[in-house]
Protein backbone atom coordinates (compact mmCIF):
# COMPACT_ATOMS: atom_id res chain seq x y z
CA UNK A 1 0.00 0.00 0.00
CA UNK A 2 2.89 2.36 0.80
CA UNK A 3 4.40 1.57 -2.60
CA UNK A 4 1.06 2.28 -4.25
CA UNK A 5 0.88 5.66 -2.52
CA UNK A 6 4.41 6.50 -3.67
CA UNK A 7 3.54 5.57 -7.25
CA UNK A 8 0.43 7.72 -6.99
CA UNK A 9 2.49 10.74 -5.89
CA UNK A 10 4.90 10.20 -8.80
CA UNK A 11 2.09 9.97 -11.34
CA UNK A 12 0.46 13.02 -9.79
CA UNK A 13 3.63 15.02 -10.47
CA UNK A 14 3.60 13.74 -14.06
CA UNK A 15 -0.04 14.73 -14.23
CA UNK A 16 0.82 18.31 -13.34
CA UNK A 17 3.83 18.51 -15.68
CA UNK A 18 2.76 16.55 -18.72
CA UNK A 19 -1.02 16.62 -18.50
CA UNK A 20 -1.56 12.89 -17.90
CA UNK A 21 -5.07 13.30 -16.58
CA UNK A 22 -6.89 10.75 -14.47
CA UNK A 23 -3.95 8.41 -13.83
CA UNK A 24 -3.21 9.71 -10.36
CA UNK A 25 -6.91 9.66 -9.47
CA UNK A 26 -7.22 6.02 -10.49
CA UNK A 27 -4.18 5.04 -8.45
CA UNK A 28 -5.43 6.93 -5.40
CA UNK A 29 -8.68 5.00 -5.61
CA UNK A 30 -6.76 1.79 -4.87
CA UNK A 31 -6.05 3.14 -1.39
CA UNK A 32 -9.54 1.98 -0.50
CA UNK A 33 -8.10 -1.55 -0.23
CA UNK A 34 -6.41 -0.44 2.97
CA UNK A 35 -9.74 -1.15 4.63
CA UNK A 36 -9.17 -4.85 3.98
CA UNK A 37 -6.07 -4.68 6.16
CA UNK A 38 -8.22 -3.34 8.99
CA UNK A 39 -10.46 -6.38 8.62
CA UNK A 40 -7.45 -8.62 9.02
CA UNK A 41 -5.94 -6.70 11.93
CA UNK A 42 -9.21 -5.97 13.69
CA UNK A 43 -9.39 -9.50 14.97
CA UNK A 44 -12.45 -11.42 15.98
CA UNK A 45 -14.82 -8.51 16.73
CA UNK A 46 -14.34 -6.80 13.37
CA UNK A 47 -14.66 -10.15 11.62
CA UNK A 48 -17.96 -10.79 13.40
CA UNK A 49 -19.31 -7.43 12.30
CA UNK A 50 -18.33 -8.10 8.69
CA UNK A 51 -19.77 -11.62 8.86
CA UNK A 52 -23.01 -10.19 10.25
CA UNK A 53 -23.30 -7.97 7.18
CA UNK A 54 -22.72 -10.96 4.88
CA UNK A 55 -25.31 -13.09 6.69
CA UNK A 56 -28.03 -10.42 6.76
CA UNK A 57 -27.53 -8.88 3.31
CA UNK A 58 -30.17 -11.14 1.73
CA UNK A 59 -32.79 -10.36 4.38
CA UNK A 60 -31.96 -6.65 4.26
CA UNK A 61 -32.34 -6.68 0.48
CA UNK A 62 -35.79 -8.29 0.79
CA UNK A 63 -36.92 -5.74 3.37
CA UNK A 64 -35.48 -2.92 1.26
CA UNK A 65 -37.38 -4.15 -1.82
CA UNK A 66 -40.61 -4.31 0.18
CA UNK A 67 -39.93 -0.79 1.49
CA UNK A 68 -39.52 0.46 -2.08
CA UNK A 69 -42.86 -1.16 -2.95
CA UNK A 70 -44.56 0.66 -0.05
CA UNK A 71 -43.05 3.98 -1.17
CA UNK A 72 -44.22 3.25 -4.73
CA UNK A 73 -47.79 2.57 -3.58
CA UNK A 74 -47.90 5.70 -1.43
CA UNK A 75 -46.43 7.75 -4.28
CA UNK A 76 -49.32 6.74 -6.52
CA UNK A 77 -51.84 7.40 -3.73
CA UNK A 78 -50.26 10.78 -3.08
CA UNK A 79 -50.60 11.75 -6.72
CA UNK A 80 -54.29 10.87 -6.60
CA UNK A 81 -55.11 12.44 -3.23
CA UNK A 82 -52.65 15.33 -2.92
CA UNK A 83 -51.52 16.05 -6.47
CA UNK A 84 -53.81 19.07 -7.00
CA UNK A 85 -52.91 20.99 -3.83
CA UNK A 86 -51.48 24.47 -4.32
CA UNK A 87 -47.82 24.85 -3.42
CA UNK A 88 -47.22 26.42 -0.02
CA UNK A 89 -45.08 25.97 3.07
CA UNK A 90 -42.28 23.49 2.38
CA UNK A 91 -43.64 22.59 -1.06
CA UNK A 92 -41.51 23.53 -4.04
CA UNK A 93 -40.83 22.31 -7.58
CA UNK A 94 -39.36 19.05 -6.25
CA UNK A 95 -41.30 18.47 -3.04
CA UNK A 96 -44.89 17.83 -4.16
CA UNK A 97 -47.15 15.11 -5.52
CA UNK A 98 -47.67 16.58 -8.98
CA UNK A 99 -45.80 13.71 -10.66
CA UNK A 100 -44.42 10.34 -9.66
CA UNK A 101 -40.76 11.29 -9.24
CA UNK A 102 -41.55 14.31 -7.09
CA UNK A 103 -43.90 12.18 -5.03
CA UNK A 104 -41.17 9.57 -4.56
CA UNK A 105 -38.65 12.23 -3.50
CA UNK A 106 -41.17 13.76 -1.07
CA UNK A 107 -41.88 10.42 0.57
CA UNK A 108 -38.17 9.60 0.75
CA UNK A 109 -37.62 12.86 2.64
CA UNK A 110 -40.49 12.00 4.95
CA UNK A 111 -38.90 8.56 5.52
CA UNK A 112 -35.82 10.23 6.99
CA UNK A 113 -38.07 11.96 9.54
CA UNK A 114 -36.84 15.41 8.49
CA UNK A 115 -39.69 17.78 9.48
CA UNK A 116 -42.33 15.33 8.28
CA UNK A 117 -44.98 17.09 10.38
CA UNK A 118 -44.19 20.42 8.70
CA UNK A 119 -44.43 18.66 5.34
CA UNK A 120 -47.80 17.28 6.38
CA UNK A 121 -49.01 20.77 7.32
CA UNK A 122 -48.02 22.07 3.89
CA UNK A 123 -50.63 19.83 2.30
CA UNK A 124 -53.41 21.18 4.53
CA UNK A 125 -54.20 24.49 2.83
CA UNK A 126 -57.50 26.31 3.19
CA UNK A 127 -58.86 29.34 1.29
CA UNK A 128 -57.50 32.56 2.79
CA UNK A 129 -57.02 36.18 1.67
CA UNK A 130 -53.30 35.54 1.11
CA UNK A 131 -53.78 32.05 -0.27
CA UNK A 132 -56.43 31.57 -2.91
CA UNK A 133 -57.22 27.94 -3.60
CA UNK A 134 -60.18 26.06 -5.01
CA UNK A 135 -62.01 22.97 -3.89
CA UNK A 136 -62.04 20.23 -6.53
CA UNK A 137 -60.25 22.29 -9.22
CA UNK A 138 -60.58 21.34 -12.87
CA UNK A 139 -57.91 21.10 -15.52
CA UNK A 140 -58.97 24.48 -16.92
CA UNK A 141 -58.27 26.05 -13.50
CA UNK A 142 -54.78 24.59 -13.61
CA UNK A 143 -54.18 25.89 -17.13
CA UNK A 144 -55.47 29.36 -16.24
CA UNK A 145 -53.31 29.66 -13.11
CA UNK A 146 -50.26 27.91 -14.53
CA UNK A 147 -49.88 25.89 -11.34
CA UNK A 148 -51.86 23.66 -9.03
CA UNK A 149 -54.60 25.61 -7.23
CA UNK A 150 -56.40 22.96 -5.16
CA UNK A 151 -57.16 23.14 -1.44
CA UNK A 152 -56.09 20.37 0.91
CA UNK A 153 -58.38 18.20 2.99
CA UNK A 154 -57.08 17.96 6.54
CA UNK A 155 -58.37 14.45 7.22
CA UNK A 156 -56.85 13.04 4.02
CA UNK A 157 -53.44 14.67 4.59
CA UNK A 158 -53.24 13.64 8.24
CA UNK A 159 -54.34 10.07 7.52
CA UNK A 160 -51.92 9.78 4.58
CA UNK A 161 -48.77 11.03 6.32
CA UNK A 162 -49.52 9.47 9.70
CA UNK A 163 -50.12 6.01 8.24
CA UNK A 164 -47.04 6.28 6.04
CA UNK A 165 -44.83 7.35 8.95
CA UNK A 166 -46.21 4.57 11.13
CA UNK A 167 -45.63 1.88 8.51
CA UNK A 168 -42.19 3.01 7.36
CA UNK A 169 -40.51 4.50 10.44
CA UNK A 170 -42.09 2.39 13.17
CA UNK A 171 -42.21 -0.95 11.36
CA UNK A 172 -39.77 -1.23 8.46
CA UNK A 173 -36.86 0.63 10.02
CA UNK A 174 -37.28 -1.45 13.16
CA UNK A 175 -37.21 -4.56 10.99
CA UNK A 176 -33.82 -3.50 9.65
CA UNK A 177 -32.50 -3.21 13.19
CA UNK A 178 -34.06 -6.53 14.22
CA UNK A 179 -32.52 -8.37 11.27
CA UNK A 180 -29.07 -6.94 12.00
CA UNK A 181 -29.28 -7.86 15.68
CA UNK A 182 -30.47 -11.37 14.81
CA UNK A 183 -27.61 -11.75 12.36
CA UNK A 184 -25.10 -10.61 14.96
CA UNK A 185 -26.53 -13.06 17.47
CA UNK A 186 -26.28 -15.89 14.92
CA UNK A 187 -22.67 -14.90 14.24
CA UNK A 188 -21.87 -15.04 17.94
CA UNK A 189 -23.43 -18.50 18.23
CA UNK A 190 -21.50 -19.69 15.18
CA UNK A 191 -18.20 -18.34 16.49
CA UNK A 192 -18.80 -19.91 19.93
CA UNK A 193 -18.87 -23.40 18.43
CA UNK A 194 -15.84 -25.62 18.88
CA UNK A 195 -15.41 -26.07 15.11
CA UNK A 196 -16.10 -22.59 13.74
CA UNK A 197 -14.91 -20.81 10.61
CA UNK A 198 -11.54 -19.92 12.13
CA UNK A 199 -10.89 -23.52 13.13
CA UNK A 200 -11.96 -24.66 9.67
CA UNK A 201 -9.45 -22.28 8.09
CA UNK A 202 -6.65 -23.51 10.35
CA UNK A 203 -7.59 -27.12 9.59
CA UNK A 204 -7.46 -26.54 5.83
CA UNK A 205 -4.10 -24.82 6.16
CA UNK A 206 -2.60 -27.65 8.20
CA UNK A 207 -4.09 -30.29 5.90
CA UNK A 208 -2.54 -28.59 2.89
CA UNK A 209 0.88 -28.96 4.51
CA UNK A 210 0.46 -32.76 4.45
CA UNK A 211 -1.63 -32.95 1.26
CA UNK A 212 -0.40 -30.18 -1.08
CA UNK A 213 -1.97 -31.86 -4.13
CA UNK A 214 -5.43 -31.93 -2.52
CA UNK A 215 -5.88 -35.68 -3.00
CA UNK A 216 -7.91 -35.90 0.25
CA UNK A 217 -5.42 -38.55 1.47
CA UNK A 218 -2.37 -38.23 3.71
CA UNK A 219 0.32 -40.71 4.61
CA UNK A 220 0.33 -42.26 8.06
CA UNK A 221 4.08 -42.30 8.44
Helices and strands as residue ranges (DSSP letters): H 2-18, H 23-29, G 30-33, H 34-41, H 43-82, H 100-111, H 116-122, H 139-145, H 154-167, I 168-172, H 173-192, H 197-210
